[in-house]
Amino acid sequence: MVALMDSAAWRSDGPDLVVLGDNLEFLAGLPDGAFSLIYIDPPFNTGRRQARQTLRTIRHADGDRVGFKGASYQTIREAVSAYDDAFADYWEFLEPRLVQAWRLLSDDGTLYLHLDYREVHYAKVVLDGLFGRDCFLNEIIWAYDYGAKARRKWPAKHDNILVYVKNPDSYYFDNSAVDREPYMAPGLVTAEKAAKGKLPTDVWWHTIVSPTGKEKTGYPTQKPEGVLRRIVQASSREGDWVLDFFAGSGTTGAVASKLSRRFVMVDNNPEAFKVMRSRLGDGGLLSQVQYLNLPSSHQHRPAV
């Protein structure tokens, strides 16, 4: 891992890169067709401030909770991670970044745009116009089992991931590389098939990041590695470059590295940058990681 640098340029033969700064200005300086896979999870435009406070517990005689075998523990409240998820000009903000995504994809490349019900229908129209309707590959439904309960409507328990390819005649996709999942009714298939598992469909059942799991970073909206792992496995090869310019906690980079891909992560939130430095710099990576801090004048958008 190299030290933080004031300026640096991405190179296809250079180290993995984590950037703190405005993504639109940074993307404009990257070469056409540089990335085989782009995954982005932009703000969902919920109109709310998103925050998450990290908690940990320590053994303490006068603690505020009781644990295993009656042991007493004290809860320690740590740093709060937050960002504002409210845009009056949401599509004025997002559309030019999608234009850059199209430009930066290789001819066999794929874009995964992760949203929810608030904006996904508008995104489909925008991407149909930008990529062409024949470049639409899938709408993936990621269904999970956590969140608020609703009394006067069906509780919303899924996100939408739109998948578009740069060229419908030459895009890369290898579903045989994807981890298989159990059959929901294994008794209806042969024992051999049940043991092998089935290929995923466009509906993915996967829990959120566990509040007590090893993946947890404490960053709001952190996505589980299992969801990104499936995307990276299917739509990139070993050695390919992967881009995420709403990188947040850096899940895309963590998964890409574990799967022998290269990565560029961009976010304008200093808290996200701090989390990624800790997460991606924690040894075991297949290449060095370079950290680039753009001038503060470039960090003028709301933190995402």
Secondary structure as UniProt FT lines:
FT   TURN            12..13
FT   STRAND          16..20
FT   HELIX           23..28
FT   TURN            32..33
FT   STRAND          35..40
FT   STRAND          48..59
FT   TURN            61..62
FT   STRAND          65..66
FT   HELIX           68..70
FT   STRAND          72..85
FT   TURN            88..89
FT   HELIX           90..104
FT   STRAND          105..115
FT   TURN            117..119
FT   HELIX           120..131
FT   HELIX           133..135
FT   STRAND          136..143
FT   STRAND          158..165
FT   TURN            168..170
FT   HELIX           175..177
FT   HELIX           186..188
FT   HELIX           191..196
FT   STRAND          203..205
FT   TURN            211..212
FT   TURN            214..215
FT   TURN            220..221
FT   HELIX           225..235
FT   TURN            238..239
FT   STRAND          241..244
FT   TURN            248..249
FT   HELIX           251..258
FT   TURN            259..260
FT   STRAND          262..267
FT   HELIX           270..280
FT   STRAND          289..293
FT   HELIX           296..298
//
